């Protein structure tokens, strides 16, 4: 298990950074010497869209355990459209302020029509509610990952992801070695306050590194960013744990050895992304 976690964790990190760096090189945002192209973040947009489909399938299987039907034929494309909200204004003249409300309204209407055709009046609120929740969870939250990339650039995005994943590593390593005091025994018995301390320390160092090396923000603010988002990232992990525990599942799937499913990998950055966008809005020029 440990070997798998280390190997596949390193492999995913290299793959992600490679995609983001190549993306930045192609659109000119990697360095200040190259002119920025009008359309940014295409590679990240494709990656997010590609992850939305298996993530929706995993969430629908968890919902099925509770006899809830997630209409994946609608929720998968709707999640992709929601997740890529910040990309389309670069291509067409449509503001996110208009795009998201329209998408939300038409998606709800489509879910109700689908429910009526397939299941009639049986479990309307349960099925449509679960489906709409899946779109908000996977689509609405992840759109802020792309928003960070497009509005603030490549390096703040890498800083955000590095901080969140450093907190995961710190929590796992310190909690596994020294963890004694349970953080949330009802939701995730394996999480401890010692692990949370390790998460804050690791994420604070990651924030400090990016603040000093990339000039994104002052170094004390970088450390504050790391420490704060260690907690927010772990809350995101706990949120997904609630869903899995409700479905009596340890992992969302078994696609990635040592990790579980796609949801188990993206849970922390999903919840943290809107808060990170707000943080960058306040502290990044």
C-alpha positions as CSV (number, residue, x, y, z in Angstrom):
1,X,0.0,0.0,0.0
2,X,2.8,2.5,1.0
3,X,4.8,1.6,-2.2
4,X,1.7,2.1,-4.4
5,X,0.9,5.4,-2.7
6,X,4.4,6.8,-3.1
7,X,4.8,5.5,-6.7
8,X,1.4,6.6,-8.0
9,X,1.5,9.8,-6.0
10,X,4.8,10.8,-7.6
11,X,3.6,9.7,-11.0
12,X,0.4,11.8,-10.8
13,X,2.4,14.9,-9.5
14,X,4.8,14.7,-12.4
15,X,2.0,14.2,-14.9
16,X,0.0,17.2,-13.5
17,X,2.9,19.5,-13.4
18,X,3.9,18.5,-16.9
19,X,0.4,19.3,-18.3
20,X,0.3,22.7,-16.5
21,X,3.9,23.7,-17.5
22,X,3.3,22.6,-21.2
23,X,0.0,24.5,-21.1
24,X,1.7,27.6,-19.8
25,X,4.5,27.3,-22.4
26,X,1.9,27.0,-25.2
27,X,-0.2,30.0,-24.1
28,X,2.8,32.2,-23.0
29,X,2.0,32.3,-19.3
30,X,5.0,30.3,-18.2
31,X,7.5,33.2,-18.4
32,X,7.2,36.9,-18.6
33,X,9.4,37.0,-21.7
34,X,6.7,35.4,-23.9
35,X,3.6,37.3,-24.9
36,X,0.4,35.9,-23.3
37,X,-2.1,34.5,-25.8
38,X,-5.8,35.6,-25.5
39,X,-6.9,32.0,-24.7
40,X,-5.3,30.7,-21.5
41,X,-5.5,27.4,-19.6
42,X,-6.6,25.1,-22.5
43,X,-4.6,22.1,-21.2
44,X,-6.0,22.5,-17.7
45,X,-9.5,22.9,-19.1
46,X,-9.2,19.6,-21.0
47,X,-7.8,17.9,-17.9
48,X,-10.7,19.1,-15.6
49,X,-13.2,18.0,-18.2
50,X,-11.6,14.6,-18.5
51,X,-11.7,14.0,-14.7
52,X,-15.3,15.1,-14.4
53,X,-16.7,12.0,-16.1
54,X,-15.1,9.3,-14.0
55,X,-15.7,11.4,-10.9
56,X,-19.4,11.6,-11.7
57,X,-19.6,7.9,-12.2
58,X,-18.0,7.3,-8.8
59,X,-20.3,9.7,-7.1
60,X,-23.3,8.1,-8.8
61,X,-22.3,4.7,-7.5
62,X,-22.0,6.0,-4.0
63,X,-25.4,7.6,-4.3
64,X,-26.9,4.3,-5.6
65,X,-26.0,2.6,-2.3
66,X,-28.5,5.0,-0.7
67,X,-31.1,4.3,-3.4
68,X,-30.4,7.7,-5.0
69,X,-30.3,8.0,-8.8
70,X,-27.7,10.4,-10.2
71,X,-28.6,11.1,-13.8
72,X,-25.1,10.9,-15.2
73,X,-26.2,11.3,-18.8
74,X,-27.0,14.9,-17.7
75,X,-24.7,15.5,-14.7
76,X,-21.5,14.6,-16.5
77,X,-21.9,17.2,-19.3
78,X,-23.3,19.7,-16.9
79,X,-20.4,19.3,-14.6
80,X,-18.0,19.8,-17.5
81,X,-19.8,23.0,-18.6
82,X,-19.8,24.3,-15.0
83,X,-16.2,23.4,-14.4
84,X,-15.1,25.2,-17.5
85,X,-17.0,28.4,-16.8
86,X,-14.0,30.7,-16.8
87,X,-12.7,29.3,-20.1
88,X,-15.6,30.2,-22.4
89,X,-15.5,34.0,-22.0
90,X,-12.1,33.8,-23.6
91,X,-13.7,32.3,-26.7
92,X,-17.2,33.8,-26.8
93,X,-18.7,37.0,-25.5
94,X,-20.4,35.6,-22.5
95,X,-19.7,36.6,-18.9
96,X,-19.5,34.0,-16.1
97,X,-22.1,36.2,-14.3
98,X,-24.6,35.3,-17.0
99,X,-23.2,31.9,-18.0
100,X,-23.5,30.2,-14.5
101,X,-27.1,31.3,-13.7
102,X,-28.3,30.2,-17.2
103,X,-26.5,26.9,-16.8
104,X,-27.9,26.3,-13.4
105,X,-31.5,27.1,-14.5
106,X,-31.4,25.0,-17.7
107,X,-29.7,22.1,-15.9
108,X,-32.4,22.0,-13.2
109,X,-35.1,22.1,-15.9
110,X,-33.3,19.2,-17.8
111,X,-33.1,17.1,-14.6
112,X,-36.8,17.6,-13.9
113,X,-37.8,16.6,-17.4
114,X,-35.5,13.5,-17.3
115,X,-37.0,12.5,-13.9
116,X,-40.5,12.9,-15.3
117,X,-39.8,10.8,-18.4
118,X,-37.8,8.0,-16.7
119,X,-39.2,7.8,-13.1
120,X,-42.4,9.9,-13.0
121,X,-43.2,11.2,-9.5
122,X,-41.1,8.6,-7.6
123,X,-38.3,10.2,-5.5
124,X,-38.3,13.5,-7.4
125,X,-36.5,15.6,-4.8
126,X,-34.1,12.7,-3.9
127,X,-33.0,12.0,-7.4
128,X,-33.0,15.6,-8.7
129,X,-31.4,16.8,-5.5
130,X,-28.6,14.2,-5.6
131,X,-28.0,14.9,-9.3
132,X,-27.9,18.7,-8.7
133,X,-25.6,18.2,-5.7
134,X,-23.2,16.2,-7.9
135,X,-23.0,19.0,-10.4
136,X,-22.4,21.6,-7.7
137,X,-19.8,19.5,-6.0
138,X,-17.8,18.5,-9.0
139,X,-18.6,21.3,-11.5
140,X,-19.2,24.5,-9.5
141,X,-16.3,23.9,-7.0
142,X,-13.8,22.9,-9.7
143,X,-14.5,25.9,-11.9
144,X,-12.5,27.9,-9.4
145,X,-9.4,25.8,-10.1
146,X,-9.6,27.0,-13.7
147,X,-10.5,30.5,-12.5
148,X,-7.2,30.7,-10.5
149,X,-5.3,29.6,-13.6
150,X,-6.9,32.2,-15.9
151,X,-7.3,35.2,-13.6
152,X,-4.0,34.9,-11.6
153,X,-1.7,32.7,-13.8
154,X,0.2,29.5,-13.8
155,X,2.3,29.9,-10.7
156,X,-0.5,30.8,-8.2
157,X,-2.3,27.7,-9.5
158,X,0.8,25.5,-8.9
159,X,1.2,27.1,-5.5
160,X,-2.4,26.3,-4.6
161,X,-2.1,22.7,-5.7
162,X,1.3,22.2,-4.0
163,X,0.0,23.6,-0.7
164,X,-3.1,21.4,-0.7
165,X,-1.2,18.2,-1.7
166,X,1.6,19.1,0.8
167,X,-1.0,19.3,3.5
168,X,-2.3,15.8,2.5
169,X,1.2,14.4,2.7
170,X,2.0,16.1,6.0
171,X,-1.3,14.9,7.5
172,X,-0.7,11.3,6.3
173,X,2.9,11.1,7.3
174,X,2.7,12.7,10.8
175,X,-0.7,11.3,11.6
176,X,0.5,7.8,10.7
177,X,3.6,8.1,12.9
178,X,2.4,10.2,15.8
179,X,-1.4,10.4,15.6
180,X,-3.2,9.8,18.9
181,X,-6.0,12.3,19.3
182,X,-8.9,11.9,16.9
183,X,-9.9,14.9,14.8
184,X,-13.3,13.7,13.8
185,X,-13.9,10.1,14.9
186,X,-17.5,10.0,13.6
187,X,-16.5,11.0,10.0
188,X,-12.9,9.8,9.6
189,X,-11.5,7.8,12.5
190,X,-8.0,7.8,10.9
191,X,-7.6,11.6,11.1
192,X,-5.9,13.1,14.1
193,X,-5.0,16.5,15.5
194,X,-1.3,15.5,15.2
195,X,-1.9,14.9,11.5
196,X,-3.5,18.3,11.2
197,X,-0.4,19.8,12.7
198,X,1.7,18.0,10.2
199,X,-0.6,19.2,7.4
200,X,-0.2,22.9,8.5
201,X,3.6,22.6,8.8
202,X,4.0,21.0,5.4
203,X,1.6,23.4,3.7
204,X,3.2,26.4,5.4
205,X,6.6,25.4,4.1
206,X,5.1,24.9,0.6
207,X,3.5,28.3,0.7
208,X,6.8,29.9,1.9
209,X,8.7,28.2,-0.9
210,X,6.4,29.6,-3.6
211,X,6.2,33.0,-2.0
212,X,10.0,33.3,-2.0
213,X,10.8,31.7,-5.3
214,X,7.9,33.0,-7.5
215,X,7.2,36.4,-5.9
216,X,3.5,35.7,-5.8
217,X,3.0,37.3,-2.4
218,X,5.0,38.3,0.7
219,X,6.6,35.4,2.5
220,X,4.5,35.8,5.7
221,X,1.4,35.8,3.6
222,X,2.6,32.7,1.8
223,X,3.1,30.9,5.1
224,X,-0.4,32.0,6.3
225,X,-1.9,30.8,3.0
226,X,-0.3,27.4,3.5
227,X,-1.4,27.1,7.1
228,X,-5.0,28.2,6.4
229,X,-5.4,25.9,3.4
230,X,-4.0,23.0,5.2
231,X,-7.2,23.2,7.4
232,X,-9.5,23.9,4.4
233,X,-8.0,21.1,2.4
234,X,-8.6,18.7,5.3
235,X,-12.1,19.9,5.6
236,X,-12.6,19.0,1.9
237,X,-11.3,15.5,2.7
238,X,-13.7,15.2,5.6
239,X,-16.6,16.3,3.3
240,X,-15.9,13.5,0.9
241,X,-15.4,11.1,3.8
242,X,-19.0,11.9,5.0
243,X,-20.3,10.9,1.6
244,X,-18.3,7.7,1.6
245,X,-19.2,6.8,5.2
246,X,-22.9,7.4,4.4
247,X,-22.5,4.9,1.6
248,X,-20.5,2.6,3.8
249,X,-17.5,2.7,1.5
250,X,-13.8,3.1,2.4
251,X,-12.9,4.6,-1.0
252,X,-14.9,6.1,-3.9
253,X,-13.4,3.5,-6.3
254,X,-10.3,1.3,-6.8
255,X,-8.9,3.0,-9.9
256,X,-5.7,4.4,-8.4
257,X,-3.7,1.9,-6.2
258,X,-2.9,3.4,-2.8
259,X,-5.4,6.2,-3.2
260,X,-8.8,4.8,-4.2
261,X,-10.8,6.7,-6.8
262,X,-10.7,10.0,-8.6
263,X,-12.8,11.6,-5.8
264,X,-10.3,10.5,-3.2
265,X,-7.6,12.4,-5.1
266,X,-9.5,15.7,-5.9
267,X,-11.5,16.1,-2.7
268,X,-9.2,18.5,-1.0
269,X,-8.6,20.9,-3.9
270,X,-12.2,20.9,-4.8
271,X,-13.4,22.3,-1.5
272,X,-10.4,24.7,-1.1
273,X,-10.5,26.2,-4.6
274,X,-13.2,28.9,-4.1
275,X,-11.5,30.0,-0.9
276,X,-8.1,30.1,-2.7
277,X,-9.6,32.2,-5.4
278,X,-10.9,34.7,-2.8
279,X,-7.5,34.7,-1.1
280,X,-5.6,35.4,-4.3
281,X,-8.2,38.1,-5.1
282,X,-7.2,39.9,-1.9
283,X,-3.4,39.3,-1.8
284,X,-2.2,38.9,-5.4
285,X,-1.9,42.0,-7.7
